[in-house]
């Protein structure tokens, strides 16, 4: 999932994605220039990486940066020691960049559908986005897609993961985030390194999102109860925000299934998006001044902005139930998730639906 549109955990998760879409393992790239910018962009990022440990020890490192890096180091150690996430060099280095995003992703859908266009790659399979290290290049490709009549969204990506193929650095684009958000991103991306299933984005993102949520809770518990309470409140707002968007998806799907001419369809689509803005304004009035999603709504929305919402929301309660069934033990949870991931797609869906039903019955 803007100049940095994301201002909370959900949006940062919505726009993080694997470098494998961008570099050495690309398949089906239409031009050599796309391949070249992907490789060059990643090499530039890695070339700017510096050891966090050395930066902390360096007397030339600014005091505020050193303090943030010390916190990152503690979070990273906690991830492996307490959450059983991979013990490797990812997020043990820092890359100072001169821009507000690491890459920009392009998402596209038909004008009357919320099913995103797919691009297919080696190793990870197909995905619903294409990434660029240059905003101008992303905008140019987005305009090309718009000229084909597609709805298009260009999202700024503050960080990405290589799924363990490289030692991912922590970019400066997120260093000033709040502690829970930084922790959540690190836990989320390391979870992708722990387990990743080709061609099943809904499984992957729900799994990583659950690890992120539970990881942040365990990180803050007993360490900063006030921050935990504030973060949990923001999570409640996020759930309400997601429910609003999922409701619109249902309405749009119903509209697009109707036999209407294009002009009628377009007018009703516009009315639904206008209604979303009004519903958000009403919802926000209950939030006591919280403005975490204003940036997301501060633009002209279309189908492409909604394309990934269900990916992150669909199976998360199922994985929460699986963690409960695993006795809250992450090592056992990973083993059970691995067994689940090895099932054929249809059988995996059946098991996830069973877990979802169990979660709904228990009120999770």
C-alpha positions in Angstrom: 0.0 0.0 0.0 2.9 9.9 -1.6 4.9 12.1 -0.9 4.0 9.6 1.6 0.4 8.8 1.7 0.8 6.2 4.4 0.5 7.7 7.9 -0.2 4.5 9.8 0.6 0.8 10.0 -2.0 -0.3 7.5 -0.9 2.0 4.7 2.8 1.1 5.2 1.8 -2.6 4.9 -0.3 -1.9 1.9 2.6 -0.6 -0.1 5.6 -2.8 1.0 6.5 -5.4 -1.5 9.4 -7.7 -2.5 12.4 -6.5 -4.4 12.1 -9.7 -6.4 9.6 -7.9 -8.4 12.1 -5.4 -9.2 15.5 -6.9 -9.9 17.5 -10.0 -10.7 14.6 -12.4 -10.9 12.3 -10.5 -13.2 10.4 -12.3 -15.9 8.5 -10.9 -18.8 9.8 -7.4 -18.6 8.8 -5.6 -21.7 11.9 -3.4 -22.0 15.5 -3.5 -21.1 15.2 -0.1 -19.5 12.8 -1.4 -16.9 15.2 -4.2 -16.0 18.1 -1.8 -15.9 16.4 0.7 -13.6 15.5 -2.1 -11.2 19.0 -3.4 -10.9 20.5 0.0 -10.8 18.1 1.2 -8.1 18.7 -1.7 -5.8 22.5 -1.5 -6.3 22.3 2.2 -5.4 20.3 1.4 -2.2 22.8 -1.3 -1.2 25.7 1.0 -1.9 24.4 3.5 0.6 24.0 0.9 3.3 26.0 1.3 6.5 26.2 -0.9 9.5 23.9 0.2 12.3 26.3 -0.9 14.9 29.1 1.1 13.4 26.9 4.2 13.0 26.0 4.0 16.7 29.6 3.9 17.6 30.6 6.7 15.3 30.9 10.0 17.2 30.0 11.8 13.9 26.5 10.3 13.9 23.9 12.9 14.9 22.5 12.2 18.4 18.9 11.9 17.3 19.8 9.5 14.5 21.9 7.4 16.9 19.0 7.2 19.3 16.6 6.0 16.6 19.2 3.4 15.4 19.7 2.1 18.9 15.9 1.5 19.1 16.0 -0.2 15.7 18.8 -2.4 16.9 16.8 -3.4 20.0 13.7 -4.1 17.9 15.7 -6.2 15.4 17.2 -8.3 18.2 13.8 -8.8 19.8 12.4 -10.0 16.4 14.7 -13.0 16.4 15.0 -13.6 20.1 11.3 -13.3 21.1 9.4 -13.8 17.8 11.6 -16.6 16.3 12.0 -14.5 13.1 15.1 -15.1 10.9 18.4 -14.4 12.5 20.3 -12.7 9.6 21.7 -9.3 8.5 18.4 -7.8 7.3 17.6 -4.5 9.0 21.0 -4.4 10.7 22.2 -1.7 8.3 20.9 1.8 7.4 20.6 3.5 4.0 20.4 7.3 3.9 18.4 8.4 0.9 17.7 11.8 -0.5 14.0 11.1 -1.3 10.8 10.4 0.6 10.2 7.0 -1.0 12.4 4.1 -1.9 10.3 3.1 -4.9 6.9 3.8 -6.4 4.5 1.0 -7.3 1.9 1.2 -10.1 -1.4 -0.7 -9.7 -4.0 -0.8 -12.4 -7.6 -2.2 -12.8 -10.2 -2.1 -15.6 -12.5 0.9 -15.4 -15.4 -1.3 -14.2 -13.6 -3.9 -12.1 -11.6 -4.0 -8.9 -9.5 -7.0 -10.1 -6.0 -5.7 -10.6 -3.8 -6.2 -13.6 -1.2 -8.9 -13.0 2.5 -8.9 -13.8 4.3 -12.2 -13.6 7.9 -12.8 -12.3 10.2 -15.7 -11.6 10.4 -17.1 -8.0 7.4 -15.3 -6.5 4.9 -15.8 -9.3 2.4 -13.1 -10.4 1.7 -9.9 -8.5 -0.6 -6.9 -8.9 2.0 -4.1 -9.0 5.0 -3.0 -10.9 7.8 -1.0 -9.2 10.0 1.9 -10.2 12.9 3.6 -8.4 12.0 6.8 -10.2 8.8 8.7 -9.6 8.8 10.1 -13.1 9.2 6.6 -14.7 6.3 5.4 -12.5 4.1 8.3 -13.6 5.0 7.8 -17.3 4.0 4.1 -17.1 0.9 5.0 -15.2 -0.1 7.4 -17.9 0.5 4.7 -20.5 -2.0 2.5 -18.6 -4.5 5.3 -18.3 -4.4 5.8 -22.0 -5.6 2.2 -22.3 -8.7 3.1 -20.2 -7.5 1.6 -17.0 -7.9 3.0 -13.5 -4.4 3.5 -12.1 -2.8 4.3 -8.7 0.8 5.3 -8.1 1.8 4.6 -4.5 5.0 5.7 -2.7 6.8 2.7 -1.1 8.9 3.7 1.9 10.6 0.3 2.3 10.7 -3.1 0.6 11.9 -6.7 1.3 13.9 -9.1 -0.8 12.5 -12.1 1.1 15.9 -12.9 2.5 17.8 -12.9 -0.8 19.8 -9.9 0.3 20.6 -8.2 3.6 17.8 -5.6 3.5 18.8 -2.2 5.0 16.5 0.0 6.9 16.0 3.1 4.7 15.9 6.7 6.0 12.4 7.0 4.6 11.0 5.4 7.8 13.6 6.3 10.4 11.4 9.0 11.9 8.3 6.8 12.1 6.9 6.1 15.6 8.4 3.2 17.4 5.4 0.8 16.9 5.3 1.5 13.2 9.0 0.8 12.8 8.7 -2.3 14.8 5.7 -3.4 12.8 7.4 -3.0 9.5 10.5 -4.9 10.6 8.4 -7.8 12.0 6.2 -7.8 8.9 9.0 -8.0 6.4 11.0 -10.6 8.4 7.8 -12.6 8.5 7.9 -12.7 4.7 11.4 -14.1 5.0 10.1 -16.7 7.4 7.4 -18.0 5.1 6.3 -17.0 1.6 4.0 -18.9 -0.8 4.3 -18.3 -4.5 1.1 -17.0 -6.2 -0.8 -16.5 -2.9 -0.6 -12.9 -1.9 -3.6 -13.1 0.4 -1.9 -15.9 2.4 1.4 -14.1 2.5 0.1 -10.7 3.6 -2.3 -12.0 6.2 0.4 -14.2 7.7 2.9 -11.3 7.9 0.2 -8.8 9.1 -0.7 -11.1 12.0 3.0 -11.5 13.0 3.3 -7.7 12.8 0.3 -7.1 15.0 1.2 -9.7 17.6 4.8 -8.7 17.5 4.1 -5.0 18.2 1.9 -6.0 21.2 4.6 -8.2 22.6 7.3 -5.5 22.0 5.3 -2.8 23.8 3.8 -4.8 26.6 5.6 -3.9 29.9 7.9 -1.6 28.0 5.6 1.3 27.1 2.0 0.7 28.1 0.9 4.2 27.1 2.3 3.6 23.6 0.6 0.2 23.5 -2.7 1.7 24.4 -2.3 4.4 21.8 -1.3 1.9 19.1 -4.2 -0.4 19.9 -6.6 2.6 19.6 -5.1 3.3 16.2 -5.6 -0.3 15.2 -9.3 0.0 16.1 -9.5 3.0 13.8 -7.7 1.0 11.1 -10.2 -1.8 11.3 -13.0 0.6 10.9 -11.3 2.2 7.9 -10.8 -1.2 6.3 -14.4 -2.2 6.9 -15.4 1.0 5.1 -13.3 0.1 2.1 -14.4 -3.5 2.0 -18.0 -2.3 2.1 -17.4 -0.2 -1.0 -15.7 -3.1 -2.7 -18.9 -5.1 -2.3 -21.0 -2.3 -3.6 -18.7 -1.8 -6.6 -18.7 -5.5 -7.4 -22.5 -5.5 -7.3 -22.6 -2.5 -9.7 -20.1 -3.9 -12.1 -22.1 -7.1 -12.4 -25.1 -5.1 -13.7 -26.0 -4.8 -17.3 -25.7 -1.1 -17.7 -24.2 1.0 -20.5 -20.8 2.6 -19.8 -22.2 6.1 -19.1 -24.7 4.8 -16.5 -22.0 2.6 -14.9 -19.6 5.5 -14.8 -22.1 7.8 -13.1 -23.0 5.3 -10.5 -19.3 4.5 -9.8 -18.6 8.1 -9.3 -21.5 8.4 -6.9 -20.2 5.5 -4.8 -16.8 7.0 -4.5 -18.3 10.3 -3.5 -20.3 8.5 -0.9 -17.2 6.9 0.4 -15.7 10.4 1.1 -18.9 11.4 3.0 -18.9 8.1 5.0 -15.3 8.7 6.0 -16.1 12.2 7.2 -18.9 10.8 9.4 -16.7 8.0 10.7 -13.9 10.4 11.5 -16.2 12.5 13.7 -16.2 9.5 16.2 -12.4 9.4 16.3 -11.8 12.4 18.6 -9.5 14.3 16.2 -7.6 11.3 14.8 -6.5 12.1 11.2 -4.5 9.1 10.3 -6.2 8.4 7.0 -6.7 11.9 5.7 -3.8 11.6 3.3 -5.3 8.4 1.8 -8.6 10.2 1.2 -7.0 13.4 0.0 -6.9 12.5 -3.6 -9.2 11.3 -6.4 -9.8 7.6 -5.6 -10.6 4.9 -8.1 -10.7 1.1 -8.4 -6.9 0.7 -8.3 -6.7 2.2 -4.8 -9.0 -0.5 -3.5 -7.4 -3.4 -5.3 -5.2 -4.6 -2.5 -7.4 -4.0 0.5 -8.9 -7.5 0.7 -5.4 -9.0 0.2 -4.4 -7.8 3.7 -7.7 -8.2 5.4 -9.2 -11.6 4.3 -7.2 -14.2 6.2 -5.7 -12.3 9.1 -8.4 -13.5 11.7 -7.7 -17.1 10.5 -4.0 -16.7 11.3 -4.8 -15.2 14.6 -6.8 -18.3 15.4 -4.0 -20.5 14.2 -1.6 -18.7 16.6 -4.1 -19.3 19.4 -4.3 -23.0 18.4 -0.5 -23.0 18.6 -0.6 -21.9 22.2 0.7 -18.5 21.3 4.1 -20.0 20.6 5.6 -18.5 17.4 7.8 -21.4 16.6 4.9 -23.8 16.6 2.7 -21.2 14.7 5.4 -21.1 12.0 5.4 -24.9 11.8 1.6 -25.0 11.5 1.6 -22.2 8.9 4.3 -24.1 6.9 2.1 -27.2 6.9 -0.9 -25.1 5.7 1.2 -23.4 3.0 2.2 -26.8 1.6 -1.4 -27.8 0.8 -2.8 -27.4 -2.7 -4.4 -24.0 -3.2 -8.0 -25.3 -2.9 -7.3 -27.3 0.2 -5.4 -24.4 1.7 -8.5 -22.2 1.2 -10.7 -24.8 2.9 -8.4 -24.8 5.9 -8.3 -21.1 6.1 -12.0 -20.8 5.9 -12.3 -23.4 8.7 -10.0 -21.3 10.8 -11.9 -18.2 9.9 -15.2 -19.7 11.0 -13.6 -20.8 14.2 -12.3 -17.3 14.8 -15.7 -15.8 14.1 -17.4 -18.2 16.6 -14.9 -17.3 19.3 -15.2 -13.6 18.6 -11.6 -13.1 17.5 
